[in-house]
């Protein structure tokens, strides 16, 4: 880059200037706002924290170097392009959750014969949170201020906005023991983390306690579920002894709905149980000699790849058609990558030729994305090893399956759908985080505010789409349980593992942990939100009403307004000190 000779600044002078003026640290990317426009690109390239949030694409480098801050009009157009890209990411997340992730969660939960609440705090919480945990493990030296802000802000967002929206969509009765257990354990964990990090010293013992609490939480959840299953069996036996059918007894049906996941229709109609066996059979018309194993092999492949359903298109309005057009290219690509396992549709989503292709496309794409595509095993790249394995799988599937009904091993595809959906959601969510971080930088938000708001929203976008989609499909209890179980999983394992590993590297077994100016306020609002939720449910006899969901959303919005006022220094939040002219006040 050629610098302006008339400029009174040099890049070195700017860096020295930043260290003496009120504002960010010289190593903080927010210092870019103290740099002249013609030097901002050099600042971005020379400041490691500017690339800290890069996942695949470097949006900060794109704005300040490829376009350039000095080109004001082009810079604004580039920012608008990032907004469009953000909308595309939301489209991918929504389509993945609706078409693949949520249906397979119901299938897995139904197969394992576990309840919605157990599935929410275990399978769904693990699916949404495990990528973030693996990221924390791969970046053990990441900034703790951002870590606290992201985890606490995400927990407040998921419980306030996502759980509140779930109740707005589908009010239902909430298990008293379950919600009391979840909220009290959550309040304890937040209080423990707050107390341990108060002096910015997080001991190894503190991390072990956090991990142990989550282990105890899982034991209690599974113990309660086993107890409910025994109770269901006893009630069923009692009804059968009197000569009645258990499924005709209202008490038994209510108890059964609490202990197993009932497959429900995805669109329209009453929320009755789906006839899973009937949906296994194809509507192919049989000829005089029956249906051959490969009947309509290629036409069925084309039908499954077609992203627009003709009947749904004709019944849709203008807005729904516009959404469908936006989803068309996304759904086409996702159909090529991820199988469909859905008990509510014909043949449970089985398509022989397409499912054979999935044995190639999904694993190879995952190897490429995860960076293992060219990794060698015995001097042979992994992609070649998989081609060898895939050849055996394709041959086996071709000769052991039919087009008119799913094979007995179709359930194994559920694992592929689960892993593939998590990969897509995680990758797109990380790009959302990078996009939002760049937008927060352009809007001059502080690191703490970015962590509590835009990064928390980006990290929670997977929970947002998957949980709300589950609620729309009739699995509100699973979604609500995940809104508490997911953030608890992230907070306990994320902080516990990250800070515990940091503490192990020191002689004193103590990790330096900076919460940031606004994290303490987030902890106070989070405890208040959990306490308000518990009190509201106590007053309504544990009926999850829409009014409770609205209250939860309002509390979160109040928190955001509070943070913005603190960011603008209109008010002085707890944990921050603001003195006139930066001079400490006299005692």
N, C-alpha and C positions, 0 to 999 in steps of 0.2 A: 504494500500500500504506500502511495506517495503522500507525505504529509504536507500541509500548507506551510510554506516558509514564513508567512506573516503571522502565524499563530504563536502566541506567547507560551503555549503549552508544549511540553514534551510528555511522552507517556510516563517516563520516570518521575517527572515533576508532579504529574497528576496523582500517581500512587503515593508520593510523599505527602501531597496535599490532603488526600483522603484520610491519612492517619492523624491529621491535626484538626480536622473539622468535625463538627457534630454529625454523625451519620454512621453508616455501616463500617465494619472492619475492612482493611485493605484486601483481605482474602475472601470477602463476601461479594457475591455477584451483584448484590444490590448497589454496590459502589459504582456501577455503570452509569447511574444517574448523575454522578458528580463529574463525569468525563465528557468532554466535548464530543459532538456527534462524529467528527472525523476520526476519533480515536477509540470509539466504542468497539469496533470490530477487533482491534488489537487487544483491548481489555478483555473481551470475551475469550479470545484464544489464549491469553496469558493467565487467566484466573481459573484454577481447577474447579471451583464450586459452580461455575457456569455450565460445566459439563456433567455435574453430579447427578442430574435427573435424566440424562440421556439414556434411552433404551435402544431403539433402533435408529430413529431419525433425530438429528440435532436441530430443533426448531429455533433455539436461541441463536445459533450460528447462521441459520437460514435468514432470520430477520435482520440481524445486525451486520452480517458479513456478505451474504449473497445479495441481499437487497440494499442494506445500508440505511442507518438512521438518518443520514443527511438528506436522503430522498424521501421527503415527508409523504407525498402522495403514494408512491410505491410502497412505502412502509405500511401505510394504512391498508392498502389493498392486500399486502402480504398477511397482515393481521386478520383481515376478513377471510382470507383463504384458510387460515388456521381454524377459524370458527366453523367453516364449512366442513373441514376435515373432522372436527370434533363431532358434528352432527352425523357424519358418516360412521364414526366409531360407535356412537349411540345406536345407530341403525343395526350395526353388526351385533352389538351386545344384545339388543332386544330380540333380534331374529334368532340368535343362538339359544337364548334362554327359553323362548317360546316354542321353538320347533324341535329342539334337541335335549337341552339340559333338564328342564322341568319334567317332561314326560318320562325320561329315563330315571329320574329320582323316584317317581311314583312306582315305576317297575321294580327298581332295586329294593325299595322299602317294602313293597308288597311281597316280593320273593323272600326277603329275610324275615317277613312277618313281624315287623316292628311298628310301633306307633308313629304318628306324625311328629309328636313332640320329640321322641327319641331320635328320629331321622333328622329333625331340624338341628338338634344340638350336637349330633355326631357326624353323619354323612355330609349334610349340607354345610355345616360349620367347617368341617375339614376341607371340603371342596372349595369353599370361598376363601378360607384362610391359609391353607397350606402353601400356595405360591408365595404369599407375603412372608411366611416363616422361612421358606427356602431362600428368599432374597435377603432376609436379615442374616442368615447364616453365611451367605456368600459375601456379605459386606459387613463384617463384624466391627469395622472401625468407622462406621457411618456416624454422622453428627447426631448426638443424643437429643439435642434440642428439637431437631426435625422429627426424630423418632417418636418422642413423647407427643409432639404436636399432632403427628399423623395418627397414631394409635388412639389417643384420647379424643381427638376431633372426629375420627371415623366412628368410634363407639357412640359418641353423642349424636352424630348424624344418623347412624343406622337405627339406634333406639328411638330417637326423636322423630325423624322424617319417615324412614322406611317402615318401622313398626307402627307408627301412627297412621301411615297410609294403608297398611294391611288391615287395620281395624276399620278404617273408612270404607274399604272395599268389601270386607266380609266380617261383620261382627259375629262373635261366637263366645261360648262359655269357655273360660280358661281354668285349667286345673289349679285349684288353690295351693296344693303342696308344691307343684312345679314352679309356679310364679314366685311364691315366697322363697323357695330354695334358690332360684336363679337371681332374684334381686338382692337378697341378703349376701350371697356369696360375691356378687358383683360389687356391692357397696364395700364389703370387706377388702377386696382386692384393690379397688381404687384408693381406699383409705390407707392401706398398707403401702402402696406405691408412693402415695403422697408423703407419708411420714418418712419413708426410707430415703426418698430423693430430696428431702427438704434441705439438707446440708450439702447437696450435690455429691454425696458419697453413697454409692449403692454397693453393699457388701455381698459377698458370695452367699452368705446365709440368707439374706433378703431374697435373692433370686431363687434359692432352693425352696423357700416357703411359698413363693408364688407358684412354682411348678407343682409343689405338693398339693396346694389347694385345688388346682385344676384336676389333679389325679383323684382327689377325694370327691370332687364334683362329679366326675365320670362314674365312680363307684356308686354314688348315691343315685344317679340317674338310672343306671342299669339295675340296681337293686330294686328301685321302685317299679321298673318295667316288669321284672320277673315276678314281683308280688302281684301286679295287676293281671298278668297272664294266668297265674294260679287261681286268682279270684274268678276270672272269666271261665276257666275250666270247671270250677266248683259250681258256679251258677248254671252253666250249661248242663252239668250232670244232674243237678237238682231239678231242673225243668224237665229233662228227659225221663227222670224217675216218675214224674207225675203224668207221663204219657203225652206231653206236649212237645212241639217242635221249638227248639231254642230261637230260631230265626223269626218266629212269630211273636216272641215276647219283646216288648218295648224296652224293658230294662236290660235284657241281654244284648239287644241291638245297640243300645246306647253305650254299654260297656265295651262291646266289640269295636265300635268306632273309635274308642279311646285307646285300644290296644293294637289295632292293625290299620294299615293304610288301605282304604277302599278306593279302587280305581273309579274315577268319575269322568263323565263326558267333558270334553274340553270346551265345547261351544253349545250354548243354548240348551233347552230342555231342563228337566228337573235333575237335581244332584243325586241321582240314584246310582247304584253300583253298576258298572259296565259288565256286560256278558263277555268275559275275556275269551272263553272258548269259541264263541260264535265269531269273534273277530279274527280268529286264526285262519278261517277258511276264505278262499278267494271267490270272487263273483264271476270268474271265468266260466263261460258256457261250455259244458262238456259236449264233446262230439260223440258219435256212435261207438267209438273205441276208447272213450274216456279222455282225459287230459294227459298229454305226454309230459315228461319231466321238464322239457324245455319249451313248452307251449308259450308263444308270445314273448320269447326271451328278449328280443331287441325292442319291440314296441313297448313292453313293460318298462324297460330301461329308459326309454324316451319319456314315457308318462311320468316317471318318478323324478326325472330331471327338470320337467317343465315347472317353472316357479309360480306360474299364475294358474289358479283353478278357475275354469270357465264359469262354473255355476256361482262361485263366490264373487267373481268379477261382475256378473250381471246383477247380483243382489246388492252390491256395494254402492255407496254414494260417492260423490266427487272426492271428498277428503280421504275416504278409505282407499279409493283407487290411486290417489297420489301417493299414499303410504306404500301401497303394493308395488307401484312402479319403482320407488326408491329401494324397496327390499329385493327386487327382482335379481339384479346382478349379485347381490350379497348371498341370497338364498341359493342361486345356481352354483356358486363356488362352494358354499358350505355343504350342499348336497353331494358334491363330488368328493369332499374330504371326510365328512362325518356320517356314519350310518344313522338310521332312524330305528329306535325301539320304542314303540308306543302302543300300549294295549287298547287304546281307544279307536284305532283305525284298522282298516282291512289288512289282514295278514301281519298285523303288528308292525307294519312298515317294511316288511321283508321285500326285497327286490333282488333276485338271484344275481344277475349280471352286475348290478351296481354294488351290491355287497361284496362280490368278488373283487371288484375294482378298489373298494375301500381297504382291502388288505394290503394294497400297494400305496395308495395316495396318502392315507393318514399316517402310517409309520414313517414313510420317507419324508413327509412334510415336517413331522415332529423332530426327526433327526436333523433336518436342515435348520429348523428354527432354533433348536436347542444347542446347535453348534457341534453336533456329533457326526455330521454327514460324512466327513472325510477322516474321522478318527479310525485308526487302524487296529485290527485285532489279528495277530499273527501276520502282519504286513499286508492285510487285505482290508480295504475300507468297509465300514459298517454297512454302507448302502448296498454293497455287493453281497454281503452276508444276508441282508434282508431279502434281496431279490431271490436268493437261493431258498430261503425259508418260505417266501411268498409263493414260489412255484409249486411247492408241495401243498401249501394251503389251498391255492386256487384249484389244483387238480382234485384234491379231496372234496372241496365244496361242490365242484361241478358234477361229480359222479355220485354224491350223497344227498343232493337237495333237489327240490322241485320249484317251479315258478308259482304254483297255485297255493302254497302254504309254507310257513317257515319251518326249517328243520329243528330238531330237538336242541341243537347247539346255538340256536339264534340268541338265546339269553346271554351267551358269551360276548355277543356284540355290545351288550349293555355296558360292559367294562370299557370297550373302545369308545362308546359314545360319551361316557362319563369323563374319561381322561382327555379325549379330544375336545369336548366342550370346555373343560377347565382350561386347557391350553389356549383356546381361542379367546375365552373371556379374560384370562390373565394377560395375554399379549396385548389385546386391545385396551384393556384397563391400564396397562403400563404406558401405552401411548397417550391415553387420556390424561394420566398423571403428568407426563412430559409436556403435553399441550397446555394444561392448566397451569403448570409451573411457569412456563414461558409467558402466558397471559398475565399471571400474577406479577412477574418481573416487570413486564411492560406497564402494568398499572401501579407500580411502585409500592407493592405490599411488602411488609417486613417478613423475615424468615419465619417467625413465630406465627404470624397471621396466615402466611402461605400454608404452613403445616396444618393449622387448625381448620382452614377453610378449603382452599382449592385442592391441596394434596389429599386432605381427608375425604373430600368428595370424589376425587379420582380413584383413591384406593377403595372406596365403598361402592363404586359404580356397578361392580359385579353383583354385590349383595342387593343393590337397588333393583336391578333388572330381574334377577332370578327370584327374589322374594316376592316382589310385586306380581310377577307373572304367575308364581305358584298360587298367590291369593286369588287372582283372576280365574285360575283353573279349578278353584275349589279347595285348595290345600292351605287354608289360612292358618291352621294350627302349626303346620310344619314351618311356614314362613315366619310366623311370630316367634316360635321357639328359636329359629335360626338368627333372628334379630338380636336375641340376647346371647345365645350360645356362640355365634360367630365372633362378635367383638370380645367376648370373654376368652375365647380360644386365642385370638390375636394378642390380646393384652397379656395374658399369662405366659404363653409360649414365646411370643415375640420379645417382650421385655425380659422374661426370665432367661431365655436362651442367650439373647444378645448381650445383656448386661452380665449374666453369669460367666459367659466366655471371656468378656473383657476383664472381669474380676480375677479369673484364673491366671491371666497373663501377668498380674502384678504380685509382688512379694507379700503385700499386705492383704491380698485378695479383696481389693476394693476398686470399683470402677467409678470414674468421674462421670456424673450424670447431670447435665444441665437441662432443666425442664423448659426454660424459656419464660418470657414475661407473661404470656397468656395461658400457659398450660395449667397453672394453679387455678385460674378462673374456670377453665374447662372442667377440671376435676370437681369444683364446687357445683357447677351447673349439672354435671353428670350425676352426682350423688343426689342433687335435688330432683332431677328428672326421674331417677329410679324410685326415690321415696314417694314422689307424687303419683307415679304409676301404681305402686303398691297400695297407697292409701285410697286412690280412686277405685281400685278393684275391690278393696275391702268394703267400701261404702256401697258398691253395686252388686254385692254378693258374687264377685268374680265374673260378672258379665262384661265381656270386652265390647263396650259400646262405641259407636262412632264419636260420641262426645269425648271419650277418653283419648281416642286417636287425635282429635282436634286439639285437645289440651297439650298433648305431647309435641305436636308440630309447632304450636305457639311457643312453647318453652324453648325449642331450638331456635326459632326465629328471633326471640328476645335475646338469646345468646349471641347470635350473629350481629344484631344491632349493637349489643354491648361491646363486642369485639371491634366493630367499626368505629364506634365512638372512642374507644381506647386507642385504636390505631391513629385516629386523627387528633389525639390528645385533647379531646373535648372533656373527657372524664379520665380519672386516674384509677384504672382497675387494680384489684388486689395483686400484690407482688411486683408492682412497678412504682418507681419513684421519679417524680418529675419536679424539678426545682427551677425557679426563675433564673434565667441566664446560666443554667447548669451549676449553680452554686448551692451547696447543701445548706439547708435551713439551720438556724441556730437553735440549740436546745432551750 
